[in-house]
Amino acid sequence: MIELIIYIFAIYGISFFVKEMDGPFDIMAKIRNLLMRIPLVNVFLYKLLSCYFCVGTYSGLAVYIIHNHLQHLNVYDMILWIFGGSTISMLGNLISNKLMEGSSGE
């Protein structure tokens, strides 16, 4: 049960870090800016980074691969982790937005 909670927080944490955070020494901001300058990648990457559902998809995939240590990868489990990751990321974003609305209104 505790592993499930850790996986949920890991998926949302990765999604939040990639999409919102600049990181220490602005590492993520510099990487995002560098990738946005590549002509064929910039439109795809902009759309990807503007969507929590999309970032969560890849976060779920990353957590699945890390969880299995690149061994015994199963396509069906991978698909479940991908859909679960996208849903976790989207719900986490909705919850954090609601919490921010509540705290700014007071």
N, C-alpha and C positions, 0 to 999 in steps of 0.2 A: 504493500500500500504506500509506503514511504517513497519507494522508487517511482511510482506513478506521479506523486506530487512533485518530486524532483524533476521528472521529465516535463511535466506541464510548465513549471517555472523556467526550466532550461529553454524550452521552445519559445516561450514569451520573452525571456531575457535576450535570447539571440535576436529575435525579431525586433525588439525595442532598440537594442544596441545598433543593429545595422541600419534601421530606418531613422531613428531619432537622435542618437548620441553622436557627439563628435569624437569621443574617446580621449584617452590621455594623449596629450601633446597634439591634439587635433588629427590623430592618425586616420580615423574613419572619414572625417571631412575631407582630408587630402586625397584619400583613395576614391571617394565618391566624385570629387572634382576631376581627378585624373581620368576616371572611367567615363565621365560625361563628355570629355573632349575627343574620345574615339568616335569617328564619324558613323560607323554602322552600329555601334553598340549603344550610343547615347539615348536614342529614343526608347529602345527596349528597356534599358536600365532605368530610365526616368519613370516609365510606366510601372516597372517592377517595384521600385523604391517608394512609389506613391501609394501603394496598396498593401495593407497589413495582411490581407488574405494571401497575396502573392509571396510576400516575404516569409510568411508562416509556412507556406508550402515547402520552401527550401530549408527552413529551420527544422521542420519535422523530418525531412530527409536527412539532414546533417546529424540530428540527434539519433535517428535510427541507425545510421552508419557507425557513429561513435559507440552507441550502445552494443552493437554486435561485433565490434572490433574488426570490421571488414571480413568477418568470417560468418558462414552460414546465412548469407543474405537470401531472403525469400521475397519474390516479387509481390506476392499478395500481402505480406506483412508490410512491405515498403509502401505499397499503395495506401494501406490503412494509416500508417504513420504520416504520410503526406497529407491526406485529408484531415486527419486529426490535428496535425500541426497548423494547417491553415485555419481550422475552426478555432483552435485554442488562441491563436494569435489575434484573430478577428474579435473573439469574445473578450480577450484581455484588453484590447484597445477600447471596446465599447464600455467596459467596466471602468477603466481608468479615465475615460472622458466623462462619464457620469460622476465619478468621484471628484474630478476637477471642477465640474459645474457646481456641485454642492459646496465645495470649499471656497469658490470665488464669489458666490452669491451672498455670503455672510459678511 
